[in-house]
């Protein structure tokens, strides 16, 4: 590994092939200094990041914003290239149709000859391997404010070609204060989670609210693609099994969370193709998956990805964890959402989804109105439960009529 100046790093980027594909750390770990150098140096390039925030892909001609999970920083990008893929399968893309020419890592300083990917492991190990296999460039932004984490997040310094050193705070996302509906949904889901369960909670206010309602549990475990400050609160409150590692692939939260995971051997960072492998998820005790959606129809199909056919997010790990949880002995997969969308002012329980489906066949759908049991019931019974137990009261009569038209009543 060669420590270089920002000017020398610009020369490294200028030597890349025309319109190179550059994979960068995503979520809360994207290094803005490196992005700025790339954009100032290259007229054309493709930048690949998961759940990218603002500034990751500058909105100008010549920049392609490529991703398998669309974040707020790419959602309206004119050069957006969304590649549909379950999160567990994204690493395979780097070996085939999306080969990287360079990988930019946001790392903690080395300890005993190993850097750490800090709060973002995710797809990066597979991107590194694919890039090195084709003699691409591995570049590290070493930040003394990045926490040092273990597991698959550790990488030997000698696989990095060039590095720059910075000292910059990481983006923080404080936990939102749940509203009445989110709190009620969290209570309903938490009441169905047994002591000793293994948890996965997706991104969003409602999964966070559910985690916040589990403080009275004991022996809980974590096997998830991401976690935030809620897990820290559960651990400090004694709800977690102290003898089990907390397995995740990335994290987003506050500085308090980042300080807690720094040097914490109990936090095990794992590459995406392992955390999200349904066969590994199925091995976890009482695996409980908690996700959310934009809308669910009377067939139990969920759309968590698109609004009016425009991509909003992507498959993410939702499908991976639903499948894995349902194959876990005693496991369950819950879809938790408000019955009424406050911004769109529409019901989230609809007769038939007219968007591409993200997932289906959950254990149950939970809204602030109650729990609609799906698993093991006929399609008519599933529709009946959704209308009676989960839908907003204002639309139930209309849904009964639509159910009859669909042969579900």
Secondary structure as the mmCIF struct_conf table of DSSP 4:
data_model
#
loop_
_struct_conf.conf_type_id
_struct_conf.id
_struct_conf.beg_label_comp_id
_struct_conf.beg_label_asym_id
_struct_conf.beg_label_seq_id
_struct_conf.end_label_comp_id
_struct_conf.end_label_asym_id
_struct_conf.end_label_seq_id
STRN STRN1 UNK A 2 UNK A 3
HELX_RH_AL_P HELX_RH_AL_P1 UNK A 6 UNK A 14
TURN_TY1_P TURN_TY1_P1 UNK A 15 UNK A 15
BEND BEND1 UNK A 16 UNK A 16
HELX_LH_PP_P HELX_LH_PP_P1 UNK A 17 UNK A 17
TURN_TY1_P TURN_TY1_P2 UNK A 18 UNK A 19
STRN STRN2 UNK A 20 UNK A 24
TURN_TY1_P TURN_TY1_P3 UNK A 27 UNK A 28
HELX_RH_AL_P HELX_RH_AL_P2 UNK A 32 UNK A 41
BEND BEND2 UNK A 43 UNK A 44
STRN STRN3 UNK A 45 UNK A 48
BEND BEND3 UNK A 50 UNK A 51
TURN_TY1_P TURN_TY1_P4 UNK A 54 UNK A 55
BEND BEND4 UNK A 56 UNK A 57
BEND BEND5 UNK A 60 UNK A 60
TURN_TY1_P TURN_TY1_P5 UNK A 61 UNK A 62
STRN STRN4 UNK A 63 UNK A 67
BEND BEND6 UNK A 68 UNK A 69
TURN_TY1_P TURN_TY1_P6 UNK A 72 UNK A 76
TURN_TY1_P TURN_TY1_P7 UNK A 78 UNK A 79
STRN STRN5 UNK A 80 UNK A 82
HELX_RH_3T_P HELX_RH_3T_P1 UNK A 87 UNK A 89
HELX_RH_AL_P HELX_RH_AL_P3 UNK A 90 UNK A 95
TURN_TY1_P TURN_TY1_P8 UNK A 96 UNK A 98
BEND BEND7 UNK A 101 UNK A 101
STRN STRN6 UNK A 102 UNK A 111
TURN_TY1_P TURN_TY1_P9 UNK A 112 UNK A 113
STRN STRN7 UNK A 114 UNK A 116
TURN_TY1_P TURN_TY1_P10 UNK A 118 UNK A 119
STRN STRN8 UNK A 120 UNK A 120
TURN_TY1_P TURN_TY1_P11 UNK A 122 UNK A 123
HELX_RH_AL_P HELX_RH_AL_P4 UNK A 124 UNK A 133
TURN_TY1_P TURN_TY1_P12 UNK A 134 UNK A 135
STRN STRN9 UNK A 137 UNK A 143
TURN_TY1_P TURN_TY1_P13 UNK A 144 UNK A 145
BEND BEND8 UNK A 146 UNK A 146
HELX_LH_PP_P HELX_LH_PP_P2 UNK A 147 UNK A 148
STRN STRN10 UNK A 150 UNK A 151
TURN_TY1_P TURN_TY1_P14 UNK A 152 UNK A 153
STRN STRN11 UNK A 154 UNK A 156
HELX_RH_3T_P HELX_RH_3T_P2 UNK A 157 UNK A 159
STRN STRN12 UNK A 162 UNK A 166
HELX_LH_PP_P HELX_LH_PP_P3 UNK A 169 UNK A 171
HELX_LH_PP_P HELX_LH_PP_P4 UNK A 174 UNK A 178
HELX_RH_AL_P HELX_RH_AL_P5 UNK A 180 UNK A 190
TURN_TY1_P TURN_TY1_P15 UNK A 191 UNK A 192
HELX_LH_PP_P HELX_LH_PP_P5 UNK A 193 UNK A 194
TURN_TY1_P TURN_TY1_P16 UNK A 195 UNK A 196
STRN STRN13 UNK A 198 UNK A 201
BEND BEND9 UNK A 203 UNK A 204
HELX_RH_AL_P HELX_RH_AL_P6 UNK A 205 UNK A 212
TURN_TY1_P TURN_TY1_P17 UNK A 213 UNK A 213
TURN_TY1_P TURN_TY1_P18 UNK A 215 UNK A 216
BEND BEND10 UNK A 219 UNK A 219
STRN STRN14 UNK A 220 UNK A 220
STRN STRN15 UNK A 221 UNK A 223
BEND BEND11 UNK A 225 UNK A 225
STRN STRN16 UNK A 226 UNK A 227
HELX_RH_AL_P HELX_RH_AL_P7 UNK A 229 UNK A 236
TURN_TY1_P TURN_TY1_P19 UNK A 237 UNK A 238
STRN STRN17 UNK A 240 UNK A 240
TURN_TY1_P TURN_TY1_P20 UNK A 242 UNK A 243
BEND BEND12 UNK A 244 UNK A 244
STRN STRN18 UNK A 246 UNK A 248
BEND BEND13 UNK A 249 UNK A 249
STRN STRN19 UNK A 250 UNK A 251
HELX_RH_AL_P HELX_RH_AL_P8 UNK A 255 UNK A 261
TURN_TY1_P TURN_TY1_P21 UNK A 262 UNK A 263
TURN_TY1_P TURN_TY1_P22 UNK A 265 UNK A 266
STRN STRN20 UNK A 267 UNK A 269
HELX_RH_AL_P HELX_RH_AL_P9 UNK A 272 UNK A 275
TURN_TY1_P TURN_TY1_P23 UNK A 276 UNK A 276
HELX_RH_AL_P HELX_RH_AL_P10 UNK A 278 UNK A 281
TURN_TY1_P TURN_TY1_P24 UNK A 282 UNK A 283
BEND BEND14 UNK A 284 UNK A 284
TURN_TY1_P TURN_TY1_P25 UNK A 285 UNK A 286
STRN STRN21 UNK A 287 UNK A 291
BEND BEND15 UNK A 294 UNK A 294
STRN STRN22 UNK A 295 UNK A 297
TURN_TY1_P TURN_TY1_P26 UNK A 298 UNK A 299
BEND BEND16 UNK A 300 UNK A 300
STRN STRN23 UNK A 302 UNK A 303
BEND BEND17 UNK A 305 UNK A 305
STRN STRN24 UNK A 306 UNK A 307
TURN_TY1_P TURN_TY1_P27 UNK A 308 UNK A 309
STRN STRN25 UNK A 310 UNK A 311
BEND BEND18 UNK A 312 UNK A 313
TURN_TY1_P TURN_TY1_P28 UNK A 316 UNK A 317
HELX_RH_AL_P HELX_RH_AL_P11 UNK A 318 UNK A 327
BEND BEND19 UNK A 328 UNK A 328
TURN_TY1_P TURN_TY1_P29 UNK A 329 UNK A 330
STRN STRN26 UNK A 332 UNK A 336
BEND BEND20 UNK A 339 UNK A 339
STRN STRN27 UNK A 340 UNK A 341
TURN_TY1_P TURN_TY1_P30 UNK A 342 UNK A 345
STRN STRN28 UNK A 346 UNK A 347
BEND BEND21 UNK A 348 UNK A 348
STRN STRN29 UNK A 349 UNK A 350
BEND BEND22 UNK A 351 UNK A 352
BEND BEND23 UNK A 355 UNK A 355
STRN STRN30 UNK A 359 UNK A 359
BEND BEND24 UNK A 363 UNK A 363
STRN STRN31 UNK A 364 UNK A 367
TURN_TY1_P TURN_TY1_P31 UNK A 368 UNK A 369
STRN STRN32 UNK A 370 UNK A 373
TURN_TY1_P TURN_TY1_P32 UNK A 375 UNK A 376
BEND BEND25 UNK A 377 UNK A 377
HELX_RH_AL_P HELX_RH_AL_P12 UNK A 379 UNK A 385
HELX_RH_PI_P HELX_RH_PI_P1 UNK A 386 UNK A 390
BEND BEND26 UNK A 391 UNK A 391
HELX_RH_3T_P HELX_RH_3T_P3 UNK A 393 UNK A 395
HELX_RH_AL_P HELX_RH_AL_P13 UNK A 396 UNK A 405
TURN_TY1_P TURN_TY1_P33 UNK A 406 UNK A 407
#
